[in-house]
Amino acid sequence: MSKIIDFHTHAFPDVVAEKAIPLLEKEGGIKARHDGKIKSLLSSMDKYKIDKSVICSIATKVSQYNSILNWSKEIRNERIIPFLSFHPDDKEWEKILDEIKKNNFKGIKLHPYYQNFNLDDKKMFDIYAKIEEVDLILVSHTGFDFAFERIRKADPEKIIKIKNAFPSLKLVTTHLGAWEMWDEVEKFIVGKEIYMEISFSLQFLDEDKAKRIILNHPPEYILFGTDSPWADQGETIENLKKLKLSSKLEEMIFYNNASKLLQL
């Protein structure tokens, strides 16, 4: 069995998780697979032999950055890799990005729906430039989001605009390029040097289409992710294995590509 890095998970401080998970379940009409606490994520990782997980925090308010920073410092270890978040409306975003880099974190997570911006908003371009400058990884939600109205905030054409403007930006798109926009993913993203992690996608796609997207994309730009606790880590592993990819490609997706990107 390959070593595994899950590039897309979520967790919260225990007290926050007890309130946040039921609220998010209600908003999204989806049942979490565990309670959103670090110990539960680690238990899932142990069960499915996952070596490391990237935790993608999302700052839904400007005021949340400091608490995310402090919690991320507490939880990071050999197995937990926290990606921080700040709100794009935070006037201190430049200082924040310097601080994230100074504290040796690997990357950040932004979410156009929860943070109310379009991926190609002009106000975001200075932020992308700074992320590129300080050499952080940017994981952005892409595609629609099941908890929100279907407004096009992060579609593949916007992704291409960002990548063309910032060719050195380490941008990781989620949900196999863009959730429930996979026809557009094939048209605009597949074949280009843009990272795609596979979370919350394979269960919505027929195997032929999923396999076609993966096989036509540069193999070093595909990452394993689950979106835990919103999907089961073990089921996502099995869904990928069902595609019967080569053992070399499986190893790249499960571990090697992420390890290289994270500079482990």
Residue pairs with C-beta under 8 A, 6 or more apart in sequence:
1 49
2 250
2 251
2 254
2 255
3 51
3 254
3 255
4 48
4 49
4 50
4 51
4 52
4 224
4 237
4 254
4 255
5 50
5 51
5 52
5 53
5 54
5 223
5 224
5 254
5 255
5 258
5 259
5 262
6 45
6 50
6 52
6 53
6 54
6 224
6 225
6 226
6 228
6 233
7 54
7 139
7 172
7 197
7 199
7 223
7 224
7 225
7 258
8 54
8 56
8 139
8 174
8 197
8 199
8 225
8 226
8 227
8 228
9 41
9 53
9 54
9 55
9 56
9 225
9 226
9 227
9 228
9 229
10 36
10 55
10 56
10 57
10 227
10 228
10 229
10 230
11 17
11 36
11 37
11 38
11 40
11 41
11 55
11 75
11 229
12 20
12 21
12 36
12 37
13 71
14 37
14 38
17 35
17 36
17 37
18 35
20 36
21 32
21 35
21 36
21 229
24 32
24 147
25 31
25 32
27 147
28 146
28 147
28 230
29 146
29 147
30 146
30 230
32 229
32 230
33 44
33 228
33 229
33 230
33 231
33 232
34 40
34 41
34 43
34 44
34 228
34 229
35 229
36 229
38 75
38 80
40 229
41 53
41 55
41 80
41 228
41 229
42 79
42 80
44 50
44 228
44 229
44 232
44 233
44 234
45 51
45 53
45 79
45 233
47 233
47 234
48 233
48 234
48 237
50 233
51 79
51 255
52 78
52 79
52 80
52 81
52 264
53 79
53 80
53 81
53 228
54 81
54 82
54 83
54 106
54 107
54 139
54 225
54 258
54 262
55 72
55 75
55 80
55 81
55 82
55 83
56 83
56 85
56 109
56 139
57 68
57 71
57 72
57 82
57 83
57 84
57 85
57 109
58 85
58 109
58 110
58 111
58 114
58 115
59 65
59 68
59 85
59 86
59 87
59 90
59 115
60 87
60 114
60 115
61 87
62 86
62 87
62 89
62 90
64 85
64 87
65 84
65 85
65 86
65 87
65 90
65 96
68 84
68 85
68 86
69 84
69 99
69 100
69 103
71 82
72 82
72 84
72 105
73 103
75 82
76 82
76 105
81 106
81 262
82 105
83 105
83 106
83 107
83 108
83 109
83 137
83 139
84 100
84 105
84 107
84 108
84 109
85 108
85 109
85 110
85 111
86 93
86 96
86 97
86 108
87 115
88 110
88 115
88 117
88 123
88 124
88 127
89 115
90 96
93 127
93 130
94 130
97 108
97 127
97 130
97 131
97 134
97 136
98 134
100 108
100 134
100 136
101 134
101 135
101 136
105 136
106 136
106 137
106 262
106 263
107 136
107 137
107 138
107 139
107 170
107 172
108 131
108 136
108 137
108 138
108 139
109 138
109 139
109 140
109 141
110 138
110 139
110 140
110 141
111 140
111 141
111 145
112 118
112 119
112 140
112 141
112 153
112 154
113 141
113 145
113 147
113 148
113 153
113 154
114 141
114 145
117 123
117 124
117 153
118 124
118 153
118 154
118 158
119 140
119 142
119 153
119 154
119 155
119 158
119 159
119 161
119 162
120 158
120 161
120 162
125 165
128 138
128 162
128 165
128 166
128 169
129 166
131 138
131 169
132 166
132 168
132 169
132 170
135 170
136 170
137 170
137 172
137 261
137 262
138 169
138 170
138 171
138 172
139 172
139 174
139 197
140 154
140 171
140 172
140 173
140 174
141 154
141 174
141 175
141 179
142 154
142 155
142 156
142 159
142 173
142 174
142 175
142 177
142 178
142 179
143 154
143 155
143 174
143 175
143 177
143 178
143 179
143 180
143 181
144 150
144 178
144 179
144 180
144 181
145 179
146 179
152 158
154 178
155 178
155 181
155 184
156 177
156 178
156 181
156 184
156 185
156 187
156 188
156 189
157 184
157 188
159 171
159 173
159 177
159 178
159 188
159 189
159 194
160 188
160 189
160 192
162 169
162 171
163 169
163 171
163 192
163 194
170 195
170 261
171 194
171 195
172 195
172 196
172 197
172 223
172 261
173 189
173 194
173 195
173 196
173 197
174 196
174 197
174 199
174 200
174 225
174 227
175 197
175 198
175 199
175 200
175 201
175 227
176 182
176 185
176 196
176 197
176 198
176 201
176 202
176 205
176 210
176 213
176 214
177 185
177 189
177 190
177 194
177 196
177 213
178 184
178 185
178 189
179 200
179 201
179 204
180 204
182 201
182 205
182 209
182 213
185 196
185 213
186 212
186 213
186 216
189 196
189 217
190 213
190 216
190 217
191 216
191 217
191 218
192 218
193 218
193 221
194 221
195 221
195 222
195 223
195 261
196 217
196 221
196 222
196 223
197 222
197 223
197 224
197 225
198 214
198 222
198 223
198 224
198 225
198 236
198 240
198 253
199 225
199 226
199 227
199 231
199 236
200 226
200 227
200 230
200 231
201 210
202 210
202 236
202 239
202 240
202 242
202 243
203 231
203 235
203 239
205 213
207 242
207 243
210 243
211 243
211 245
214 222
214 243
214 245
214 249
214 253
215 245
219 249
219 252
219 253
219 257
220 252
220 257
220 260
221 257
222 252
222 253
222 257
223 253
223 257
223 258
223 261
224 236
224 237
224 240
224 253
224 254
224 255
224 258
225 236
226 232
226 233
226 236
240 250
240 253
240 254
241 250
245 253
